[in-house]
């Protein structure tokens, strides 16, 4: 092995960017954590546009909170400037540029589909400050907050999975994983089911792998699925592919991201 050149950065572990606080407060009537029904990287089997963020279903008018300290760089709507796939995609939106960078790169948070924006461009906000209210402006089915993490540039093709940036509660961690076919290619939009190791026959939670187009995995992990807010402990991760089921154990530690690799050719 060759030693790194002096001054060359060592990649920081992905767990070092578990910074973000929930964008929905504890008194809300809906999701405080991202819903797993339409996760990052999903298309709903081709029914919807590729999902570049995560959703929080909440009643209209629920306050939306800044997840970290930053400066508002966009506050308004996307009728004239396109921030997503097309104009009027996010409707009323706010984009924050965070005070904290990750490995020298700027980090942006986009909050979409608001009924009302309550901050102005140029304003500096602290964690927990209200940015606006939940709505369904733009391309939205039902009232919800759409949250995106953008790394490097405030562009639609620069998103990362927010689940790998949201800070778990005390005593919780995150699971990230990579599901590969026999040719070691990522398997798209495949259900991934999680069981507590102590209850291996009792379904606990489920998500799915990313669609294999235009989805950016974490630069260090290279994952194609992730599950947040997982209490520390031992789990089994199960995937059914073809006629076979594949089960892998994983141990979650507080404040860390546990990684699991599932190769269906094995």
Secondary structure, 3 states (H helix, E strand, C coil): CCCCCCCCCCCCCHHHHCCECCCECCCCCCCCCCCCCCCCCCCCCCCCCCCCCEEEECCCCCEEECCCCEEEEEEEECCCCCCCCCCCCCCEEEEEEECCCECCECEEEEEEEEEEECCCCCCEECCCCEEEEEECCCCCCCCEEEEEEEECCCCHHHEECHHHCECCCCCEEEEEEEEECCCCCECCCCEEEEEEHHHCCCEEEEEECCCCCCCCCCCCCCCCEEEEEEECEEEEEEEEECCEEEEEEEEECCCCEEEEEEECCC
